[in-house]
Amino acid sequence: MPSPLLLSIKDAKVAYNEKPIFENLTFNIHKGSRIALVGKNGAGKSTLMNIVSNKLEIEDGDRWQDNNIKIRMLEQDIKLINNETIYDYILKNIKVDERELHKYKADIVAQSLELETELKLDSLSGGELRRVGLAQALVEEPDILLLDEPTNHLDLDVIEWLENYLINYAGTLVCVSHDKAFLSNVTTKVFWIDRGKLKISPKGFKYFDEWSEMLLDQEERELRNRKQSLAVDVEWASRGVKARVKRNVRRLAKVKEMRKKLEEDERSFHRATSKVVFKPLKEVDIHSKSIAELYNVSKSFKKNEDEIKILDKFNIRIKKKDRIGILGKNGSGKTTFLKLILKEILPDSGSIKILKNMEFSYFDQKRSDLNPNDTLKDVMCPGGGDYVDVMGKQRHVYGYLKDFLFEPKRVIERVSQLSGGQKNRLMLAKILANPKSCLILDEPTNDLDMDTLDMLEEILLNYKGTLLVVSHDRDFLDQTVTKILAFEGNGVIEQNVGGYSDYLKAKKIKIKTKNDEIIKHQGDNQKRKSVDLNENRKNNKLSFNVEFEYKNLPEKISNKEIEINEIEKKLSDPNFYANDPDEFIKISKKLEIAKKELDNYETRWLEIDEKKTIF
């Protein structure tokens, strides 16, 4: 039985400045769907999202929507209000009488997204504001949730939490993202916008490459067949014209129209399937095997009177042609590590040796090198003129920037008019024109579309120098690096050979090994306890009351666990709150108290057990 229909668009037309974006647009969104929305930059993904959210009205066609559903789109920009806290913003769209119900969820979501709810919005960075917007959208629990690049500015732990949250999300999801691993994990359907047409796959994004290649192969075969058939028609029509048969003159005119349409379709297909080809970059001439050495390096910062340890007697040798991926939580020290390499900051202790005359190309995630008043041409040609030096060859600025998906008319625009993704593409274009011996990229994939991401991967695979890249994009790291530095916090940095998948496997093995050791240690302790039991009992210094408490605690813990399970079952009923909101709030508070009591019982049991072991 198909899921209930929530929204339907049929034969819709949408145009911008009289230029059609969609014609005959038709799609349905059902309850529980998990849709990946993909397409080239400028294909119309944002337009389709606005159609679904009803922020953009269709010109022709029909729109049907269930009147009882709520649609919510993740806002890209948050309007700041004086003294408004994160908590205020998250609950802003929740009815006053329902806020108590959502407060618990707001706390969980904010904590999971690493947000302190009491902070003021005007004190936050751009990345933090994006997370606040995401928290608001999740807490509201709309029937249709529209997410545009939700993983930007999130570290890997938070991305994995978000994946699990969305997998278990009861509503419908439409998601735009450059993070292929994320889309593969959370979607079960694909909307592909290709040259103004919407193509729909009933399978998730993990099957997108295979499915899209099949469609393009089929289109190529059809074009080839049309071309062969048209060649026959042209020959016959031409013969008829020579015989001055009036009917065949008309036939020839029709054939010419068909040929024109075929040529247009072929050009369109070529643009859709063509990829920018970059020649392998010149190999860097470095005689030394290593370009940087860090010996016993330590670095800390003060934050609110607390000392944050970034590096703790850290050692590493970065060799020529190393391809190192750097990952870790926000604030764990990844950017600090890069700045130490670049000699922008000094270590607290230890030594850093950088190869003499070593040159770095640095992609700064804050885009501080871009002047908002400069045009794109000014950025690429700071000395004036129309040509860019690309690895020793002169290329016209219009042609080179077209490789990075900038139309010629945009070259004279100012940097301030660009989106975040466009600024990233511009910075990459400048850096990759003549990359230095070592390429350092700090979160280069943020705000990039998939086409640009594929292009960046291709360039980096051909790069012959040393690569250091900070990223939370798992697929990107798997494609581009051969070593991982994982910043675990408190100065701990794990080093692992391979990409992200290899690091994850090694981490799981390490955790399993540690758990096995703990279990073995516990078993050894239990054996020792059994051997010395009689002697321990003789020398037991615990009072009778404490012994009695210890004996009864397991039953209390068991009963409390049963109580919590029963409460959680009641709260899981979707109709509970609607039928009796006061009782729902009462039982929610009861659950909170029960969990604290269980925690106290377990802590007390461990305390007494530790004393018994000592005695």
Secondary structure, 3 states (H helix, E strand, C coil): CCCCEEEEEEEEEEEECCEEEEEEEEEEEECCCEEEEEECCCCCHHHHHHHHHCCCCCCEEEEEECCCCCEEECCCCCCCCCCCEHHHHHCCCCCHHHHHHHHHHHHHHHHHCCCCCCCEHHHCCHHHHHHHHHHHHHHHCCCEEEEECCCCCCCHHHHHHHHHHHHCCCCEEEEECCCHHHHHHHCCEEEEEECCEEEEECCCHHHHHHHHHHHHHHHHHHHHHHHHHHHHHHHHHHHHHHCCCHHHHHHHHHHHHHHHHHHHHHHHHHHHHCCCCCCCCCCCCCCCCEEEEEEEEEEEEEECCEEEEEEEEEEEEEECCCEEEEEECCCCCHHHHHHHHCCCCCCCEEEEEECCCCCEEEECCCCCCCCCCCEHHHHHCCCCCCEEEECCEEEEHHHHHHHCCCCHHHCCCEHHHCCHHHHHHHHHHHHHHCCCCEEEEECCCCCCCHHHHHHHHHHHHHCCCEEEEECCCHHHHHHHCCEEEEEEECCEEEEEECCHHHHHHHHHHHHHHHHHHHHHHHHHHHHHHHHCHHHHHHCCCCCHHHHHHHHHHHHHHHHHHHHHHHHHHHHCCCCHHHHCHHHHHHHHHHHHHHHHHHHHHHHHHHHHHHHHHHC
